[in-house]
Amino acid sequence: MQQIDPRKTRYRTLWISDVHLGMKASRPACLADFLEHHDADTLYLVGDIVDGLRLRRKWHWTPDCDRVVNLILDKARQGTRVIYIPGNHDAFLRNYVGGNICGIQVESDCDHITADGRLLHIRHGDDFDGQVRLAPLISFIGHGTYHIATFLNTLLFSFRKRMGLPYWSLAAFLKSKSRKATTYIRAYEDAMLQMAADNKAAGIITGHIHQPDHFERDGISYYNTGDWVDHCSLLAEHRSGQIELITWDEQAAAYRNTLPTVRNVRTTGSLRHRHTGSSPM
């Protein structure tokens, strides 16, 4: 039986991806804060929750990483249905597809029916890298620019935090200025929308490219969860079936007991230009 905590905001469904636990630039403290104050009937982990690729090269695991893992396991124990769809950075978990780990169901992809009856297809999205035919470009941008920028982000964030300034992402800024990165993101969106159409779904929920977004094209909805490196964003389904794109960063966490600074992100020009496109790297 599911345990209900009246002190927490409760959603019908939550989708979280691209946390990259083990990556120095990851921001697990923000996610842990969100999970401590919010619950859901169903929680989808849409890939790259753990960064196995980075951990193989250099171990970086903080107490906040433990907090995130323990909070997810606690939710599963308390009756939340948790589905884990591994991505390319936690691909080792694909060996367990169809199985159950500590109460967490592992799937390669899956479907979700919203409260208002819409069928949504869910997948991490890394299997589309080859289809958009930009792997060499992404490799160059990702490993050359993005990872250097995320390293500099950690130094910059530390400085800005001491100065009382909000988080600002150098990596996201550089990506927003890259026309080639924008070309990649458009091709990725096209491929995912086609996948939704092929599955006769009303929409698709994905992650992978670290670009939170929501728009509709030709009657098909596209949702991207974003990430917990640059954007601290996730998707939440209300009891009505409405899906909201939420940002929960340091500022939101600091004011959660008054009026949390939660930003709904929709398809706007400013959002389109805040592109990072990082997870394929």
C-alpha positions as a Markdown table, in Angstrom:
| # | Residue | x | y | z |
|---|---|---|---|---|
| 1 | Met | 0.0 | 0.0 | 0.0 |
| 2 | Gln | 1.3 | 3.4 | -0.9 |
| 3 | Gln | 2.2 | 5.7 | 1.9 |
| 4 | Ile | 1.0 | 9.3 | 1.5 |
| 5 | Asp | 2.9 | 12.2 | 3.2 |
| 6 | Pro | 0.5 | 15.2 | 3.5 |
| 7 | Arg | 3.5 | 17.5 | 3.9 |
| 8 | Lys | 4.7 | 16.9 | 0.3 |
| 9 | Thr | 3.4 | 18.2 | -3.0 |
| 10 | Arg | 2.1 | 15.1 | -4.8 |
| 11 | Tyr | 1.9 | 14.6 | -8.6 |
| 12 | Arg | 0.4 | 11.8 | -10.6 |
| 13 | Thr | 3.7 | 11.3 | -12.5 |
| 14 | Leu | 7.2 | 12.6 | -12.5 |
| 15 | Trp | 9.9 | 12.2 | -15.3 |
| 16 | Ile | 13.5 | 12.8 | -14.4 |
| 17 | Ser | 16.6 | 12.2 | -16.6 |
| 18 | Asp | 20.2 | 13.2 | -17.1 |
| 19 | Val | 21.2 | 13.6 | -13.5 |
| 20 | His | 24.7 | 12.3 | -14.3 |
| 21 | Leu | 25.5 | 11.2 | -10.7 |
| 22 | Gly | 29.3 | 10.9 | -10.6 |
| 23 | Met | 29.9 | 13.8 | -12.9 |
| 24 | Lys | 31.5 | 16.7 | -11.1 |
| 25 | Ala | 29.3 | 19.3 | -12.8 |
| 26 | Ser | 26.1 | 17.4 | -11.7 |
| 27 | Arg | 23.9 | 19.2 | -9.2 |
| 28 | Pro | 22.4 | 16.3 | -7.1 |
| 29 | Ala | 21.7 | 18.6 | -4.1 |
| 30 | Cys | 18.9 | 20.3 | -6.1 |
| 31 | Leu | 17.4 | 17.0 | -7.1 |
| 32 | Ala | 17.6 | 15.7 | -3.6 |
| 33 | Asp | 15.8 | 18.8 | -2.3 |
| 34 | Phe | 13.0 | 18.4 | -4.9 |
| 35 | Leu | 12.6 | 14.6 | -4.1 |
| 36 | Glu | 12.4 | 15.4 | -0.3 |
| 37 | His | 9.5 | 17.7 | -0.8 |
| 38 | His | 7.6 | 16.1 | -3.7 |
| 39 | Asp | 6.0 | 12.7 | -4.3 |
| 40 | Ala | 4.3 | 10.9 | -7.2 |
| 41 | Asp | 2.3 | 7.8 | -7.9 |
| 42 | Thr | 4.7 | 7.0 | -10.7 |
| 43 | Leu | 8.3 | 8.1 | -11.2 |
| 44 | Tyr | 10.1 | 7.5 | -14.5 |
| 45 | Leu | 13.9 | 7.7 | -14.6 |
| 46 | Val | 14.5 | 8.4 | -18.2 |
| 47 | Gly | 18.2 | 7.5 | -18.5 |
| 48 | Asp | 21.7 | 8.8 | -17.5 |
| 49 | Ile | 20.7 | 9.0 | -13.8 |
| 50 | Val | 24.2 | 7.5 | -13.0 |
| 51 | Asp | 27.1 | 8.5 | -15.2 |
| 52 | Gly | 28.9 | 5.2 | -15.4 |
| 53 | Leu | 31.1 | 6.4 | -18.2 |
| 54 | Arg | 32.5 | 9.2 | -16.0 |
| 55 | Leu | 32.8 | 7.0 | -12.9 |
| 56 | Arg | 34.9 | 4.5 | -14.9 |
| 57 | Arg | 37.4 | 7.2 | -15.6 |
| 58 | Lys | 37.4 | 9.0 | -12.3 |
| 59 | Trp | 35.4 | 8.3 | -9.2 |
| 60 | His | 33.4 | 11.3 | -7.9 |
| 61 | Trp | 30.6 | 10.3 | -5.6 |
| 62 | Thr | 29.3 | 12.8 | -3.0 |
| 63 | Pro | 26.9 | 12.5 | -0.1 |
| 64 | Asp | 24.3 | 14.3 | -2.2 |
| 65 | Cys | 24.6 | 11.5 | -4.8 |
| 66 | Asp | 23.8 | 9.1 | -1.9 |
| 67 | Arg | 20.8 | 11.3 | -0.9 |
| 68 | Val | 19.3 | 11.0 | -4.4 |
| 69 | Val | 19.7 | 7.3 | -4.6 |
| 70 | Asn | 18.3 | 6.7 | -1.2 |
| 71 | Leu | 15.4 | 9.0 | -1.8 |
| 72 | Ile | 14.5 | 7.1 | -5.0 |
| 73 | Leu | 14.8 | 3.7 | -3.2 |
| 74 | Asp | 12.7 | 5.1 | -0.3 |
| 75 | Lys | 9.9 | 6.1 | -2.7 |
| 76 | Ala | 9.9 | 2.7 | -4.3 |
| 77 | Arg | 9.7 | 1.0 | -0.8 |
| 78 | Gln | 6.8 | 3.3 | 0.1 |
| 79 | Gly | 4.7 | 2.3 | -2.9 |
| 80 | Thr | 5.7 | 4.7 | -5.7 |
| 81 | Arg | 5.9 | 2.9 | -9.0 |
| 82 | Val | 9.5 | 3.5 | -10.3 |
| 83 | Ile | 10.5 | 2.7 | -13.9 |
| 84 | Tyr | 14.1 | 3.1 | -15.0 |
| 85 | Ile | 14.9 | 3.5 | -18.7 |
| 86 | Pro | 18.7 | 3.3 | -19.0 |
| 87 | Gly | 20.5 | 5.8 | -21.2 |
| 88 | Asn | 23.9 | 5.7 | -22.9 |
| 89 | His | 25.8 | 6.8 | -19.7 |
| 90 | Asp | 24.2 | 4.1 | -17.5 |
| 91 | Ala | 23.9 | 1.5 | -20.3 |
| 92 | Phe | 25.2 | -1.2 | -18.0 |
| 93 | Leu | 21.7 | -1.3 | -16.5 |
| 94 | Arg | 20.4 | -2.5 | -19.9 |
| 95 | Asn | 21.5 | -6.0 | -18.9 |
| 96 | Tyr | 18.6 | -5.9 | -16.4 |
| 97 | Val | 15.8 | -4.8 | -18.8 |
| 98 | Gly | 12.6 | -6.7 | -18.0 |
| 99 | Gly | 13.8 | -7.2 | -14.4 |
| 100 | Asn | 13.4 | -5.5 | -11.0 |
| 101 | Ile | 16.2 | -4.0 | -8.9 |
| 102 | Cys | 15.3 | -3.1 | -5.3 |
| 103 | Gly | 11.7 | -2.5 | -6.4 |
| 104 | Ile | 12.6 | -0.5 | -9.5 |
| 105 | Gln | 11.4 | -1.8 | -12.8 |
| 106 | Val | 14.0 | -1.6 | -15.7 |
| 107 | Glu | 12.7 | -1.2 | -19.2 |
| 108 | Ser | 14.3 | -0.2 | -22.5 |
| 109 | Asp | 11.4 | 2.1 | -23.3 |
| 110 | Cys | 7.7 | 2.2 | -22.3 |
| 111 | Asp | 4.3 | 3.9 | -22.8 |
| 112 | His | 2.4 | 6.0 | -20.4 |
| 113 | Ile | -1.3 | 6.9 | -20.4 |
| 114 | Thr | -2.1 | 10.3 | -19.0 |
| 115 | Ala | -5.0 | 11.1 | -16.7 |
| 116 | Asp | -6.8 | 12.7 | -19.7 |
| 117 | Gly | -6.2 | 9.5 | -21.9 |
| 118 | Arg | -3.2 | 10.4 | -24.0 |
| 119 | Leu | -0.7 | 7.7 | -25.0 |
| 120 | Leu | 2.9 | 9.0 | -24.5 |
| 121 | His | 5.9 | 7.0 | -25.6 |
| 122 | Ile | 9.0 | 7.3 | -23.3 |
| 123 | Arg | 12.6 | 6.6 | -24.2 |
| 124 | His | 16.0 | 8.1 | -23.4 |
| 125 | Gly | 16.8 | 9.0 | -27.0 |
| 126 | Asp | 20.5 | 8.0 | -27.5 |
| 127 | Asp | 19.5 | 5.5 | -30.1 |
| 128 | Phe | 18.7 | 8.4 | -32.5 |
| 129 | Asp | 22.2 | 9.8 | -32.6 |
| 130 | Gly | 23.1 | 7.8 | -35.7 |
| 131 | Gln | 19.8 | 8.6 | -37.4 |
| 132 | Val | 20.4 | 12.4 | -37.2 |
| 133 | Arg | 23.9 | 11.7 | -38.7 |
| 134 | Leu | 25.7 | 14.2 | -36.6 |
| 135 | Ala | 27.8 | 11.9 | -34.4 |
| 136 | Pro | 31.2 | 13.4 | -35.4 |
| 137 | Leu | 29.9 | 16.9 | -34.8 |
| 138 | Ile | 28.5 | 16.0 | -31.4 |
| 139 | Ser | 31.7 | 14.2 | -30.5 |
| 140 | Phe | 33.7 | 17.3 | -31.3 |
| 141 | Ile | 31.3 | 19.8 | -29.7 |
| 142 | Gly | 30.7 | 17.5 | -26.7 |
| 143 | His | 34.2 | 16.3 | -25.8 |
| 144 | Gly | 36.0 | 19.5 | -27.0 |
| 145 | Thr | 33.8 | 22.3 | -25.8 |
| 146 | Tyr | 31.1 | 21.0 | -23.5 |
| 147 | His | 33.2 | 19.0 | -21.0 |
| 148 | Ile | 35.7 | 21.8 | -20.7 |
| 149 | Ala | 32.9 | 24.2 | -20.2 |
| 150 | Thr | 31.3 | 22.0 | -17.5 |
| 151 | Phe | 34.6 | 21.8 | -15.7 |
| 152 | Leu | 34.8 | 25.6 | -15.8 |
| 153 | Asn | 31.2 | 25.7 | -14.6 |
| 154 | Thr | 32.1 | 24.1 | -11.3 |
| 155 | Leu | 34.7 | 26.8 | -10.6 |
| 156 | Leu | 32.4 | 29.6 | -11.8 |
| 157 | Phe | 29.5 | 28.3 | -9.7 |
| 158 | Ser | 31.6 | 28.1 | -6.6 |
| 159 | Phe | 32.8 | 31.7 | -7.1 |
| 160 | Arg | 29.2 | 33.0 | -7.9 |
| 161 | Lys | 27.8 | 31.2 | -4.9 |
| 162 | Arg | 30.3 | 32.9 | -2.6 |
| 163 | Met | 29.4 | 36.2 | -4.1 |
| 164 | Gly | 25.6 | 35.5 | -3.6 |
| 165 | Leu | 25.0 | 35.3 | -7.3 |
| 166 | Pro | 22.6 | 32.7 | -9.0 |
| 167 | Tyr | 23.9 | 29.8 | -11.0 |
| 168 | Trp | 24.9 | 30.6 | -14.6 |
| 169 | Ser | 26.0 | 28.0 | -17.1 |
| 170 | Leu | 28.9 | 28.7 | -19.4 |
| 171 | Ala | 28.2 | 25.4 | -21.2 |
| 172 | Ala | 24.7 | 26.4 | -21.9 |
| 173 | Phe | 25.8 | 29.8 | -23.1 |
| 174 | Leu | 28.3 | 28.3 | -25.5 |
| 175 | Lys | 25.7 | 25.9 | -26.8 |
| 176 | Ser | 23.2 | 28.7 | -27.3 |
| 177 | Lys | 25.7 | 30.3 | -29.7 |
| 178 | Ser | 26.3 | 27.2 | -31.8 |
| 179 | Arg | 24.4 | 27.0 | -35.0 |
| 180 | Lys | 25.6 | 23.4 | -35.5 |
| 181 | Ala | 24.2 | 22.4 | -32.1 |
| 182 | Thr | 20.8 | 24.0 | -33.0 |
| 183 | Thr | 20.9 | 21.9 | -36.2 |
| 184 | Tyr | 21.4 | 18.8 | -34.2 |
| 185 | Ile | 18.6 | 19.5 | -31.7 |
| 186 | Arg | 16.2 | 20.1 | -34.6 |
| 187 | Ala | 17.1 | 16.8 | -36.2 |
| 188 | Tyr | 16.7 | 15.1 | -32.9 |
| 189 | Glu | 13.3 | 16.5 | -32.3 |
| 190 | Asp | 12.2 | 15.5 | -35.8 |
| 191 | Ala | 13.4 | 11.9 | -35.2 |
| 192 | Met | 11.6 | 11.7 | -31.9 |
| 193 | Leu | 8.4 | 13.0 | -33.3 |
| 194 | Gln | 8.5 | 10.5 | -36.0 |
| 195 | Met | 9.0 | 7.7 | -33.4 |
| 196 | Ala | 5.9 | 8.9 | -31.7 |
| 197 | Ala | 4.0 | 8.8 | -34.9 |
| 198 | Asp | 5.3 | 5.3 | -35.7 |
| 199 | Asn | 4.1 | 4.2 | -32.3 |
| 200 | Lys | 0.7 | 5.8 | -32.9 |
| 201 | Ala | 1.3 | 7.9 | -29.7 |
| 202 | Ala | -0.1 | 11.3 | -28.9 |
| 203 | Gly | 3.4 | 12.4 | -27.8 |
| 204 | Ile | 6.9 | 11.5 | -26.8 |
| 205 | Ile | 8.9 | 12.0 | -23.6 |
| 206 | Thr | 12.6 | 12.0 | -23.8 |
| 207 | Gly | 15.9 | 13.3 | -22.4 |
| 208 | His | 19.4 | 12.8 | -23.6 |
| 209 | Ile | 20.1 | 16.2 | -25.1 |
| 210 | His | 20.0 | 18.4 | -22.0 |
| 211 | Gln | 17.4 | 20.7 | -23.5 |
| 212 | Pro | 14.1 | 21.1 | -21.6 |
| 213 | Asp | 11.3 | 21.8 | -24.0 |
| 214 | His | 7.6 | 21.2 | -24.7 |
| 215 | Phe | 5.8 | 21.9 | -28.0 |
| 216 | Glu | 3.3 | 20.4 | -30.3 |
| 217 | Arg | 3.7 | 19.8 | -34.0 |
| 218 | Asp | 1.1 | 18.2 | -36.4 |
| 219 | Gly | -0.9 | 17.1 | -33.4 |
| 220 | Ile | 2.0 | 15.3 | -31.6 |
| 221 | Ser | 3.5 | 16.6 | -28.4 |
| 222 | Tyr | 7.2 | 16.6 | -27.7 |
| 223 | Tyr | 8.5 | 16.8 | -24.2 |
| 224 | Asn | 12.1 | 16.8 | -23.1 |
| 225 | Thr | 12.9 | 16.6 | -19.4 |
| 226 | Gly | 16.1 | 18.6 | -19.6 |
| 227 | Asp | 18.9 | 17.7 | -17.1 |
| 228 | Trp | 20.4 | 18.2 | -13.7 |
| 229 | Val | 23.7 | 19.7 | -14.9 |
| 230 | Asp | 22.7 | 23.0 | -16.5 |
| 231 | His | 18.9 | 23.3 | -16.1 |
| 232 | Cys | 17.7 | 21.3 | -13.0 |
| 233 | Ser | 14.5 | 20.5 | -14.8 |
| 234 | Leu | 11.9 | 17.7 | -14.9 |
| 235 | Leu | 8.4 | 17.0 | -16.1 |
| 236 | Ala | 5.4 | 16.6 | -13.8 |
| 237 | Glu | 1.9 | 15.4 | -14.6 |
| 238 | His | -1.0 | 16.9 | -12.6 |
| 239 | Arg | -4.1 | 14.9 | -11.7 |
| 240 | Ser | -5.9 | 16.6 | -14.7 |
| 241 | Gly | -3.3 | 15.1 | -17.1 |
| 242 | Gln | -1.6 | 18.4 | -17.7 |
| 243 | Ile | 2.1 | 18.1 | -18.0 |
| 244 | Glu | 4.3 | 20.8 | -16.6 |
| 245 | Leu | 8.0 | 21.5 | -17.2 |
| 246 | Ile | 9.6 | 22.5 | -13.9 |
| 247 | Thr | 12.9 | 24.0 | -12.9 |
| 248 | Trp | 14.1 | 23.3 | -9.4 |
| 249 | Asp | 17.5 | 25.0 | -8.9 |
| 250 | Glu | 19.3 | 26.5 | -5.9 |
| 251 | Gln | 16.9 | 29.5 | -5.8 |
| 252 | Ala | 13.8 | 27.3 | -5.9 |
| 253 | Ala | 15.2 | 25.1 | -3.1 |
| 254 | Ala | 16.1 | 28.1 | -0.9 |
| 255 | Tyr | 12.5 | 29.5 | -1.1 |
| 256 | Arg | 10.6 | 26.2 | -1.0 |
| 257 | Asn | 9.0 | 27.0 | 2.4 |
| 258 | Thr | 7.5 | 30.2 | 1.2 |
| 259 | Leu | 6.8 | 30.5 | -2.5 |
| 260 | Pro | 9.1 | 28.1 | -4.5 |
| 261 | Thr | 10.7 | 29.7 | -7.5 |
| 262 | Val | 9.3 | 27.1 | -10.0 |
| 263 | Arg | 9.5 | 28.1 | -13.6 |
| 264 | Asn | 7.1 | 26.6 | -16.2 |
| 265 | Val | 9.0 | 26.3 | -19.5 |
| 266 | Arg | 7.1 | 26.4 | -22.7 |
| 267 | Thr | 8.0 | 26.7 | -26.4 |
| 268 | Thr | 9.4 | 30.2 | -26.6 |
| 269 | Gly | 12.2 | 31.8 | -28.5 |
| 270 | Ser | 14.2 | 32.3 | -25.3 |
| 271 | Leu | 13.9 | 28.6 | -24.5 |
| 272 | Arg | 14.9 | 27.6 | -28.0 |
| 273 | His | 18.1 | 29.6 | -27.7 |
| 274 | Arg | 19.0 | 28.2 | -24.2 |
| 275 | His | 20.1 | 25.0 | -25.9 |
| 276 | Thr | 22.8 | 22.7 | -24.4 |
| 277 | Gly | 22.5 | 19.4 | -26.3 |
| 278 | Ser | 25.0 | 17.8 | -24.1 |
| 279 | Ser | 24.1 | 14.2 | -23.1 |
| 280 | Pro | 25.3 | 12.5 | -26.4 |
| 281 | Met | 28.8 | 13.5 | -25.5 |
